[in-house]
Amino acid sequence: MPTFSDKRAVSLLKILFIASIFVLALFSVKDTDFGWHYRCGLEFMQSGTVCSQNTFSYFLPGHPWAYSSLIYDVILAAAFDGWGFVGVSAVGAAVLALTMYVLHLAFRTGESAVKYLAVFIVMAMSWTVIELGFRSQLMSLLFYSILLLMINRLKKQEVLRKMQKLLYASCTVVLFILWTNSHPGFFVGLLTLGFYAFIELRYKRFFPLVLFIAAMLSTGLNSFGFRVYAEIWQHFNSPLGRMIAEWVRPDYWQMAVIVALSSALAWSLLKHRPEDWLFAIMILSLTTYLALTARRNLPLFYMTAAYVLFEIKTFQDKLTGYLNRSVSFGIVLTGLMIGLLMLPGNIRFNSDMGSYCRDGQSELPCLAVERLENEKANIYSLYEWGGYLIWKLPQSKVFVDGRMPAWKDTDGRSPYEVYLDIIQAKRGWQKTLDRHNTDLLLIKTGTFLDLELAKKTHPEWQQTYRDDVAVIYRRIR
């Protein structure tokens, strides 16, 4: 085992650390929203068109849509067109590896073994979220880690020269322009920087406030301007936790861990009062709230908790006593070995369209969709299938998909709620389909609507295809 005084050994350790995270993060691409993100990226590359209005669904056509994910969409489309799902998986792995590397740099102090262990624990506790593959949310995690690193560097410099201030200001502007055009999670970064600026005002240090103002103005530099805030507010005001799986609260054991860890960290910060303890409590409180309200925010919380841990020197001293430096190689190599064991299965999944159809986040109606390749129709399908149909049947329009749960129709209802009324064959389902000129039904076998139509009491709908996954009903006019 090489000594840690050896620079080559340290460099090798860093390379192995990054490689282990990269290999671990070569996930299968399972996100059901892949299709509409891909279409948005493809349309921008082909014609410079930005997805600013609803052109993919026939329910709420032309609905204004200020979801800022353009950079992510373009990267996704370029990766898929170049190398398929394997390319998408590799890009996602690179983003997550860079995120975790930057995060470990943002930790204030500590031995390498402790930092590497903390990063792997963050990944393990966030696994149910990050295993879905390359999503726009990963871009937010990357930019959040970069922001924490910038704030950490600012803390260490009591006096800044003009060129340093210009550099920080420029980096802040670029960071928030990229962030705003990649994922709506930029508001977490804005709040984080705002907390830091507020605390620094107590010491009459005004430069962080300048950075905050610059960041806030930079968020308007996107295809929708400051309307992106309206989209974020709409999401917070919608009961997504009662409708969409990733927006529900975490499992009870996860909630218990979050509350216990957050409380322990807050108590330790109040007891030991390290430098910038108030800032640590503020970002910890923010991410605790976000994680307890939606499981999709688990990575943000665990990244923040790890960052806060390294603000507490007593924690570092105690843990370093158990983890000496030579353990670093063991931790990193263990992560690499686990990643290599997972790799063949992930490559196989990403190389086989059949696996994508059968074993993804939702079983997809791939065989049924092949029957509709030449159709140009308004298709009512499962919510989870909307993105896939947007991708595979670009000439047709879907009823609802993953973009739409926070939208409101003329009655103030979410499209997802309207969709549920139909799939559950509730009173008025036929009138709703008629009102929106639905041509085809592509639904899961055995749903309430399928059972209702199987009674053959609705002669205007004729079954034209059925398999174990999906059934197609065509309207007879």
C-alpha positions in Angstrom: 0.0 0.0 0.0 1.6 3.3 -1.0 2.1 6.0 1.7 -0.1 9.0 1.6 2.9 11.3 1.6 3.4 10.0 -1.9 1.8 12.5 -4.3 1.3 9.8 -6.9 -0.6 7.7 -4.4 -2.9 10.7 -3.5 -3.5 11.3 -7.2 -4.2 7.6 -7.8 -6.7 7.7 -4.9 -8.6 10.6 -6.4 -8.8 8.9 -9.8 -10.1 5.7 -8.2 -12.6 7.7 -6.2 -14.0 9.4 -9.3 -13.9 6.2 -11.2 -15.8 4.3 -8.5 -18.6 6.8 -8.4 -18.8 6.9 -12.2 -19.1 3.1 -12.5 -21.6 3.0 -9.6 -23.7 5.7 -11.4 -23.9 3.9 -14.8 -27.6 3.3 -14.0 -30.2 1.9 -16.3 -32.3 4.7 -17.9 -35.8 4.2 -16.4 -37.3 7.7 -16.2 -40.8 7.7 -17.7 -40.3 11.4 -18.5 -37.4 10.6 -20.9 -39.6 10.9 -24.0 -40.8 14.5 -23.6 -37.4 15.8 -22.5 -35.9 14.1 -25.5 -38.4 15.7 -27.9 -37.8 19.1 -26.4 -34.0 18.7 -26.9 -34.4 17.3 -30.4 -36.7 20.1 -31.5 -34.3 22.8 -30.2 -31.4 21.1 -32.0 -33.3 20.8 -35.3 -35.2 24.1 -35.4 -34.2 26.2 -32.4 -37.7 25.8 -31.0 -38.1 26.0 -27.2 -40.8 24.0 -25.5 -42.7 27.0 -24.2 -46.3 25.9 -25.0 -48.1 22.6 -24.8 -47.8 21.0 -28.3 -47.5 17.4 -27.2 -51.0 16.9 -25.7 -54.5 17.6 -26.9 -55.7 18.3 -23.4 -55.0 22.0 -22.6 -53.4 22.6 -26.1 -51.2 25.7 -26.2 -51.0 25.9 -22.4 -48.0 28.2 -21.5 -45.3 26.2 -19.9 -42.2 27.7 -18.3 -40.3 24.6 -17.2 -36.6 25.6 -17.7 -34.7 22.5 -18.6 -33.3 23.4 -22.0 -29.6 22.6 -21.4 -30.5 19.2 -19.9 -32.9 18.5 -22.8 -30.2 19.2 -25.4 -27.5 17.2 -23.6 -30.0 14.3 -23.3 -31.0 14.4 -26.9 -27.5 14.7 -28.2 -26.3 11.8 -26.0 -29.2 9.5 -27.1 -28.8 10.3 -30.8 -25.1 9.6 -30.6 -24.9 6.5 -28.4 -28.4 5.5 -27.3 -29.3 4.8 -23.7 -25.7 3.7 -23.1 -24.6 7.3 -23.9 -27.3 8.8 -21.7 -26.2 6.5 -18.8 -22.6 7.6 -19.3 -23.4 11.3 -19.3 -25.5 10.8 -16.2 -22.7 8.9 -14.5 -20.2 11.7 -15.4 -22.5 14.4 -13.9 -23.0 12.4 -10.7 -19.3 11.6 -10.4 -18.5 15.3 -10.8 -21.2 16.2 -8.3 -19.8 14.0 -5.6 -16.2 15.0 -6.3 -17.1 18.7 -6.0 -19.1 17.9 -2.8 -16.1 16.3 -1.1 -14.1 19.3 -2.0 -16.7 21.5 -0.4 -16.3 19.7 3.0 -14.4 22.2 5.2 -11.7 19.8 6.6 -11.1 16.2 7.4 -9.2 13.1 6.3 -9.8 11.7 2.9 -11.2 8.4 4.3 -13.8 10.3 6.2 -14.8 12.4 3.2 -15.0 9.5 0.8 -17.1 7.5 3.3 -19.4 10.5 3.7 -19.9 10.7 -0.1 -20.7 7.0 -0.4 -23.2 7.2 2.4 -24.9 10.2 0.7 -25.2 8.1 -2.5 -26.5 5.0 -0.6 -29.2 7.0 1.3 -30.2 8.8 -2.0 -30.2 5.6 -4.0 -33.9 5.3 -4.7 -33.8 8.7 -6.3 -30.5 8.7 -8.2 -30.9 5.1 -9.6 -33.5 6.4 -12.1 -30.6 7.5 -14.2 -29.8 10.8 -15.9 -32.6 13.3 -15.0 -32.6 17.1 -14.9 -32.6 16.9 -11.1 -29.0 15.6 -11.3 -28.0 18.9 -12.9 -29.4 20.7 -9.8 -27.3 18.5 -7.5 -24.2 19.3 -9.5 -24.8 23.1 -9.3 -25.7 22.9 -5.6 -22.4 21.2 -4.8 -20.6 23.8 -6.8 -22.4 26.6 -4.9 -21.4 25.0 -1.6 -17.8 24.8 -2.7 -17.9 28.5 -3.7 -19.3 29.5 -0.4 -16.7 27.4 1.4 -14.0 29.2 -0.5 -15.5 32.6 0.3 -15.5 31.8 4.0 -11.8 31.2 3.9 -10.9 34.6 2.4 -11.4 37.5 4.7 -10.2 40.1 2.2 -10.9 39.9 -1.5 -9.1 41.8 -4.2 -10.9 43.3 -7.1 -10.0 40.6 -9.5 -11.1 37.9 -7.0 -14.5 39.7 -6.6 -14.9 39.9 -10.3 -14.1 36.2 -10.6 -16.6 35.2 -7.9 -19.2 37.4 -9.4 -18.7 36.0 -12.9 -18.8 32.4 -11.7 -22.0 33.2 -9.8 -23.7 34.6 -12.9 -22.6 31.7 -15.1 -23.6 29.2 -12.4 -27.1 30.5 -12.1 -27.7 31.0 -15.8 -26.7 27.3 -16.3 -28.8 26.2 -13.3 -31.9 28.1 -14.3 -31.7 26.7 -17.8 -31.3 23.1 -16.6 -33.7 22.5 -13.7 -36.2 24.5 -11.6 -34.2 23.5 -8.5 -32.2 26.7 -8.9 -34.4 28.3 -6.3 -32.7 26.1 -3.6 -29.4 27.6 -4.7 -30.8 31.1 -4.6 -32.2 30.6 -1.1 -28.8 29.1 0.0 -26.9 32.0 -1.3 -29.5 34.4 0.2 -29.0 32.8 3.7 -25.2 33.3 3.4 -25.6 36.9 2.3 -28.0 37.7 5.1 -25.6 36.2 7.8 -22.6 38.1 6.3 -24.5 41.4 6.7 -24.2 41.0 10.4 -20.5 41.5 10.0 -20.9 44.3 7.6 -19.6 42.2 4.7 -21.6 43.2 1.7 -20.0 41.3 -1.2 -22.1 38.1 -0.7 -25.2 40.4 -1.0 -23.9 41.6 -4.3 -23.4 37.9 -5.4 -27.0 37.2 -4.3 -28.4 40.1 -6.3 -26.3 39.1 -9.4 -27.6 35.5 -9.0 -31.2 36.6 -8.7 -31.0 38.8 -11.8 -29.2 35.9 -13.7 -32.1 33.6 -13.2 -34.1 35.8 -15.6 -31.8 34.9 -18.4 -33.7 32.0 -19.9 -36.4 31.4 -22.5 -39.2 32.3 -20.1 -37.7 35.2 -18.1 -38.9 35.5 -14.6 -42.0 33.4 -15.4 -40.0 30.4 -14.2 -40.9 31.5 -10.7 -44.6 31.2 -11.5 -44.0 27.6 -12.6 -42.1 26.8 -9.3 -44.9 28.4 -7.3 -47.5 26.4 -9.2 -45.7 23.2 -8.2 -45.6 24.1 -4.6 -49.3 25.0 -4.6 -50.3 21.8 -6.2 -51.0 18.6 -4.2 -48.4 16.6 -6.1 -47.8 14.5 -3.0 -51.2 12.9 -3.4 -50.8 12.2 -7.1 -47.2 11.6 -8.2 -44.9 8.9 -6.7 -41.7 10.9 -6.5 -43.5 13.8 -4.8 -44.9 11.7 -1.9 -43.2 11.7 1.4 -40.3 9.3 2.1 -40.9 6.0 3.8 -41.2 6.2 7.6 -37.8 4.8 8.2 -36.3 7.5 5.9 -38.3 10.2 7.7 -37.1 8.9 11.1 -33.5 9.1 9.8 -34.0 12.6 8.5 -35.5 13.9 11.7 -32.9 12.2 13.9 -29.9 13.3 11.8 -31.2 16.8 11.4 -31.9 17.2 15.1 -28.5 15.8 16.1 -26.7 18.1 13.7 -28.7 21.1 14.9 -28.0 20.3 18.6 -24.3 19.8 17.9 -24.2 23.1 16.0 -25.9 25.0 18.8 -23.7 23.3 21.4 -20.3 23.8 19.7 -21.1 27.0 17.8 -18.6 26.5 15.0 -17.9 29.3 12.5 -21.0 30.0 10.4 -23.1 27.7 12.5 -26.2 29.8 11.8 -25.8 29.4 8.0 -25.4 25.6 8.5 -28.7 25.5 10.5 -30.5 27.5 7.9 -29.6 25.3 4.9 -30.1 22.2 7.0 -33.6 23.4 8.0 -34.4 24.1 4.3 -33.4 20.8 3.0 -34.9 18.9 5.9 -38.3 20.5 5.1 -37.9 19.7 1.4 -36.9 16.0 2.0 -39.7 15.4 4.5 -42.3 16.8 2.0 -41.1 14.9 -1.1 -38.8 11.9 -1.5 -37.3 13.4 -4.6 -35.4 15.8 -2.4 -33.6 13.2 -0.4 -30.2 13.7 -2.2 -30.3 17.5 -1.4 -30.8 16.7 2.3 -28.1 14.1 2.6 -25.6 16.3 0.7 -26.4 19.2 3.0 -26.2 17.0 6.1 -22.7 15.7 5.0 -21.6 19.3 4.4 -22.8 20.4 7.8 -21.1 17.4 9.5 -17.7 18.7 8.3 -18.4 22.1 9.9 -18.3 20.4 13.3 -14.7 19.7 14.3 -15.5 17.4 17.1 -17.2 15.0 14.7 -14.1 15.0 12.5 -11.8 14.3 15.4 -13.8 11.4 16.7 -14.4 9.7 13.3 -10.8 10.2 12.2 -9.7 8.1 15.2 -11.6 5.2 13.8 -10.7 5.7 10.2 -7.0 6.1 9.5 -5.8 7.3 6.2 -5.0 3.8 4.8 -8.7 3.0 4.9 -9.3 5.4 2.0 -8.1 2.9 -0.6 -10.3 0.2 0.9 -13.4 2.4 0.8 -12.8 3.5 -2.7 -12.0 0.1 -4.0 -15.1 -1.4 -2.4 -17.2 1.2 -4.2 -15.5 0.4 -7.4 -16.0 -3.4 -7.0 -19.7 -2.9 -6.3 -20.0 -0.7 -9.4 -18.2 -3.3 -11.6 -20.6 -6.0 -10.3 -23.6 -3.9 -11.3 -22.1 -2.8 -14.6 -23.0 -5.8 -16.9 -26.7 -5.7 -15.9 -26.9 -1.9 -16.5 -25.2 -2.2 -19.9 -27.4 -5.1 -20.9 -30.5 -3.1 -19.9 -29.4 0.1 -21.7 -28.6 -1.9 -24.8 -31.8 -3.8 -25.1 -35.1 -2.0 -25.9 -37.0 -5.0 -24.6 -35.5 -4.5 -21.2 -36.5 -0.9 -21.3 -40.1 -1.8 -22.1 -40.4 -4.6 -19.6 -38.3 -3.6 -16.6 -38.3 0.2 -16.5 -39.9 2.4 -14.0 -43.2 1.5 -15.6 -43.9 -1.4 -18.0 -44.4 0.2 -21.4 -46.8 -0.8 -24.3 -44.0 -1.2 -26.8 -45.8 -3.8 -29.0 -49.0 -1.9 -29.0 -47.2 1.3 -30.0 -45.7 -0.4 -33.0 -49.3 -0.9 -34.2 -49.8 2.9 -34.1 -46.6 4.1 -35.8 -48.4 5.4 -38.8 -51.3 6.9 -36.9 -52.0 10.6 -36.4 -54.5 10.7 -33.6 -55.4 12.0 -30.2 -54.5 9.2 -27.9 -55.7 8.7 -24.3 -53.1 6.6 -22.5 -51.8 5.9 -19.0 -50.1 8.9 -17.4 -46.8 6.9 -17.1 -46.9 6.2 -20.8 -47.3 9.8 -22.0 -43.6 10.5 -22.3 -42.9 7.3 -24.2 -45.7 8.1 -26.7 -44.5 11.6 -27.2 -41.2 10.1 -28.1 -42.3 7.2 -30.2 -45.4 8.7 -31.9 -44.4 12.3 -32.7 -47.3 12.7 -35.2 -49.9 12.0 -32.5 -50.9 13.8 -29.3 -51.4 12.3 -25.9 -54.0 13.3 -23.2 -51.6 13.7 -20.3 -47.9 13.2 -19.4 -45.3 14.0 -16.8 -45.2 17.7 -17.6 -48.8 18.4 -16.6 -49.8 17.5 -13.0 -49.3 21.0 -11.6 -51.3 22.7 -14.5 -54.9 23.6 -14.1 -57.8 23.3 -16.5 -60.7 25.8 -16.8 -62.4 24.1 -13.7 -59.2 24.5 -11.6 -58.5 20.8 -11.7 -55.2 19.1 -12.4 -55.0 17.2 -15.7 -53.9 14.2 -13.6 -57.1 14.3 -11.6 -59.1 14.5 -14.9 -57.1 11.5 -16.2 -57.8 9.5 -13.1 -61.6 10.1 -13.5 -61.4 8.6 -16.9 -59.1 5.6 -16.2 -61.3 4.7 -13.2 -64.4 5.0 -15.4 -66.1 7.5 -13.1 -69.3 9.2 -14.1 -68.8 11.5 -17.1 -65.7 9.8 -18.4 -67.3 9.4 -21.9 -68.3 13.0 -22.1 -64.7 14.1 -21.2 -63.2 12.0 -24.0 -65.8 13.3 -26.4 -65.3 16.9 -25.4 -61.6 16.6 -26.2 -62.0 14.7 -29.5 -60.2 11.5 -28.4 -59.6 9.1 -31.2 -57.9 6.1 -29.5 -57.5 4.6 -26.1 -54.2 3.0 -25.2 -54.7 1.7 -21.7 -53.4 -1.0 -19.4 -55.1 -4.4 -19.5 -57.4 -4.9 -16.6 -57.9 -1.2 -15.6 -61.4 -0.1 -14.6 -61.9 1.6 -18.0 -60.8 -1.6 -19.8 -63.3 -3.7 -17.8 -66.0 -1.1 -18.5 -65.4 -1.2 -22.2 -65.1 -5.0 -22.2 -68.8 -5.2 -21.3 -69.5 -3.9 -24.8 -72.1 -1.4 -23.7 -70.2 1.4 -25.5 -70.4 0.4 -29.2 -68.6 3.6 -30.2 -65.3 2.1 -28.9 -64.0 -1.0 -30.7 -61.1 -3.1 -29.4 -58.5 -3.5 -32.1 -55.5 -4.9 -30.2 -54.8 -6.6 -26.9 -51.7 -8.2 -25.2 -50.7 -8.8 -21.6 -49.6 -5.1 -21.1 -52.0 -2.9 -23.1 -55.2 -2.8 -25.1 -56.2 -0.4 -27.9 -59.7 0.8 -28.4 -60.6 2.8 -31.5 -63.5 5.2 -31.7 -66.0 4.3 -34.4 -67.4 7.5 -35.9 
